[in-house]
Amino acid sequence: MSKKNTSYQVIKQKLFSKIAERIHQDFINLKQEHDNLPSENQLSSHYQVSRTTIRRALAELVESEKIYSVHGSGRYIRSNKRRQHSLNFVLSFHEVAKKEKVIPFTKVLDFRIQAADAFHAEKLNIKQGDLVYFTKRTRYLNKFVHSIEIGYMPVSLFPDLSIEILSHSKYEYITQQKNKKIKSHNLELIPAHPPQEIADILNIPLNTPLIITATTSYFDTGEIFEYTEAFKNPANHQFLIHIEK
């Protein structure tokens, strides 16, 4: 590459960074978490630069985790705070939403009955071949993807479980409709790279390190009622460990 072309690229990169900084000052600093940014056309008109320049500036802001993109929807403000999870107590998704004063939303991606394989039979303390629900859900706080959950529950414990129930609060269904008392959760943290489907939903590259929280949940009788794996981007989550002697 010639010196002339190199100099041109440096000038363009400085322009992208300058526009990114102006967007940060003019919009991001004045908005709340998950607020949307103006469209590329609006920003292009506002700053009197091309859409290509705006797109590159926005890419810098995504890279620096100031904003995030939702495919087909737009770009939104990312919180500077990571969501905290205590390892000695697991808040339900709706309790997290209430605590953070955001709107929870659940999209059920898959729901079916299948025979338990050896691994999940052991996790649920049932026999291999017993019927279990396989569930896959995307959990949103406002328009932000909080996690992707893949769960297994014995059909014998919840014969009336449905997509409608899973689209709302599963724990409310368990405690209020089934009159069951949830006592504890055993949680395991597993670092991993996401499979393609998970990466697409989270809108992240395949080489992004994720945290999988593998949770086994118990009734007060000691009976296991669920095993769930939740995929979470560690850029947005922080896990706290409390240890007493």
C-alpha positions in Angstrom: 0.0 0.0 0.0 1.4 3.4 -0.9 2.1 6.1 1.6 -0.7 8.2 0.1 -3.3 5.4 0.6 -2.0 4.8 4.1 -2.4 8.4 5.0 -5.9 8.4 3.6 -6.8 5.4 5.7 -5.5 7.0 8.8 -7.5 10.2 8.1 -10.7 8.1 7.6 -10.1 6.1 10.8 -9.7 9.4 12.7 -13.0 10.6 11.2 -14.8 7.3 12.3 -13.4 7.7 15.8 -14.4 11.4 16.0 -17.9 10.6 14.9 -18.1 7.8 17.4 -17.0 10.1 20.2 -19.6 12.7 19.2 -22.4 10.1 19.1 -21.2 9.0 22.6 -21.4 12.6 23.9 -24.5 13.7 22.1 -26.7 10.6 22.6 -25.3 7.8 24.7 -24.4 10.0 27.7 -27.9 11.5 27.6 -29.9 8.2 27.3 -30.7 5.3 29.6 -29.8 1.6 29.3 -31.6 -0.1 26.3 -32.8 3.3 24.8 -32.4 3.2 21.1 -30.1 5.4 19.0 -31.3 7.3 16.0 -31.2 5.5 12.7 -28.2 5.5 10.4 -30.0 8.0 8.1 -30.8 10.3 11.0 -27.3 10.3 12.3 -25.9 10.8 8.8 -28.1 13.9 8.4 -27.3 15.1 11.9 -23.5 15.0 11.4 -23.5 15.7 7.7 -21.4 12.6 6.8 -22.1 9.5 4.8 -23.9 6.5 6.0 -20.8 4.4 5.6 -19.0 6.7 8.0 -21.9 6.4 10.5 -21.8 2.7 10.1 -18.1 2.5 10.9 -18.5 4.8 13.8 -21.3 2.7 15.2 -19.2 -0.4 14.7 -16.5 1.1 16.9 -19.1 1.8 19.6 -20.3 -1.8 19.4 -16.7 -3.0 19.7 -16.1 -0.9 22.7 -19.4 -2.2 24.2 -21.0 1.2 24.5 -24.0 0.0 22.4 -25.4 -3.2 21.0 -27.2 -4.2 17.9 -30.5 -6.0 17.5 -31.0 -7.5 14.1 -33.8 -5.8 12.2 -34.5 -3.4 15.1 -31.6 -1.0 15.5 -28.9 -0.1 18.0 -29.3 0.4 21.7 -27.4 1.7 24.7 -25.5 -0.9 26.7 -25.3 -0.6 30.4 -21.9 0.1 32.0 -23.0 -2.1 34.9 -22.8 -5.9 34.7 -25.7 -7.9 36.0 -24.7 -9.5 39.3 -25.5 -13.0 40.4 -24.9 -14.4 43.9 -23.8 -18.0 43.8 -25.6 -18.8 47.1 -29.0 -17.7 45.8 -30.5 -17.6 42.3 -33.0 -14.9 41.6 -35.8 -15.9 39.2 -35.7 -14.1 35.9 -38.8 -12.0 36.8 -37.3 -11.1 40.2 -34.2 -9.8 38.4 -36.5 -7.7 36.1 -38.3 -6.3 39.1 -35.1 -5.5 40.9 -33.7 -3.7 37.9 -37.0 -2.0 37.0 -37.0 -3.3 33.4 -39.6 -5.2 31.4 -39.2 -9.0 31.2 -40.1 -10.9 28.0 -39.7 -14.5 27.2 -39.7 -16.1 23.7 -40.2 -19.9 23.6 -38.0 -21.3 20.8 -38.7 -25.0 21.4 -41.0 -27.1 23.6 -41.5 -30.8 23.3 -41.6 -34.1 25.2 -38.8 -36.6 24.8 -37.2 -39.6 26.6 -34.5 -38.7 29.0 -31.0 -39.8 27.9 -28.5 -41.1 30.4 -27.0 -37.7 31.2 -30.2 -35.8 31.9 -31.7 -38.8 33.7 -28.8 -38.7 36.1 -29.2 -34.9 36.5 -32.9 -35.2 37.3 -32.5 -38.4 39.4 -34.9 -40.3 37.2 -34.7 -43.4 35.0 -33.2 -43.2 31.5 -36.1 -43.2 29.1 -38.5 -41.4 31.5 -40.4 -38.6 29.8 -39.1 -35.1 30.2 -39.9 -31.7 28.8 -37.2 -30.2 26.6 -37.5 -26.4 26.6 -35.5 -23.6 24.9 -36.2 -20.0 25.7 -34.7 -16.6 25.0 -35.1 -14.3 28.0 -35.1 -10.5 27.4 -34.9 -7.5 29.8 -36.5 -4.8 27.7 -35.0 -5.5 24.3 -31.7 -6.8 25.7 -31.0 -10.6 25.6 -30.4 -11.6 29.2 -29.8 -15.3 28.5 -30.8 -18.3 26.5 -32.1 -21.2 28.5 -32.2 -24.9 27.7 -34.1 -26.8 30.3 -35.3 -30.3 31.2 -38.2 -31.1 33.6 -39.9 -34.4 34.4 -43.3 -34.7 32.8 -44.6 -36.6 35.8 -44.2 -33.5 38.0 -45.8 -31.0 35.6 -48.3 -32.8 33.4 -50.0 -29.5 32.4 -46.9 -27.5 31.5 -47.4 -25.5 28.4 -45.9 -22.9 26.1 -48.2 -20.3 27.6 -46.8 -21.0 31.1 -43.2 -21.0 29.8 -43.8 -17.6 28.1 -44.4 -16.1 31.5 -43.0 -17.0 34.9 -42.3 -20.7 35.3 -41.5 -20.3 39.0 -44.9 -18.6 39.7 -46.6 -21.5 38.0 -44.6 -23.9 40.2 -45.1 -22.1 43.5 -48.6 -20.7 43.0 -50.4 -23.1 40.7 -48.7 -26.3 41.7 -48.2 -25.2 45.4 -44.6 -26.4 45.5 -41.9 -24.9 47.6 -38.6 -24.3 45.9 -35.8 -24.8 48.4 -32.4 -24.6 46.6 -30.4 -24.5 43.4 -27.0 -26.0 42.7 -25.2 -23.9 40.2 -22.2 -24.7 38.1 -20.3 -22.2 35.9 -18.9 -23.6 32.7 -16.8 -21.4 30.3 -17.4 -22.2 26.6 -17.6 -20.8 23.1 -21.1 -20.5 21.8 -22.6 -22.9 19.1 -23.7 -21.1 16.0 -27.4 -20.9 17.0 -26.6 -19.3 20.4 -24.1 -16.9 18.8 -26.7 -15.8 16.3 -29.3 -15.0 19.0 -26.8 -13.1 21.1 -25.4 -11.4 18.0 -21.8 -12.2 18.9 -18.8 -13.8 17.1 -18.3 -17.6 17.5 -15.0 -17.0 19.3 -16.7 -15.0 22.1 -16.2 -16.7 25.5 -19.5 -17.4 27.2 -20.5 -18.5 30.7 -23.0 -21.4 30.9 -24.8 -21.6 34.2 -25.8 -25.2 34.7 -28.5 -25.2 37.5 -30.1 -28.2 39.3 -33.2 -27.1 41.2 -34.8 -28.8 44.3 -38.1 -28.7 46.1 -38.1 -28.6 49.9 -38.7 -32.3 49.8 -35.3 -32.8 48.2 -36.8 -33.8 44.9 -35.1 -32.5 41.8 -37.6 -30.7 39.5 -35.4 -29.1 36.8 -32.0 -29.1 35.2 -31.2 -25.9 33.1 -28.3 -24.6 31.1 -28.3 -20.8 30.6 -26.0 -19.2 28.1 -24.8 -15.7 29.2 -22.4 -13.2 27.8 -19.9 -12.5 30.6 -19.5 -8.9 29.2 -23.0 -8.3 30.7 -22.9 -10.5 33.8 -20.9 -10.6 37.0 -20.9 -13.5 39.5 -20.3 -12.8 43.1 -19.1 -15.5 45.5 -19.7 -15.2 49.2 -17.6 -17.4 51.5 -17.9 -17.7 55.3 -15.5 -19.6 57.5 
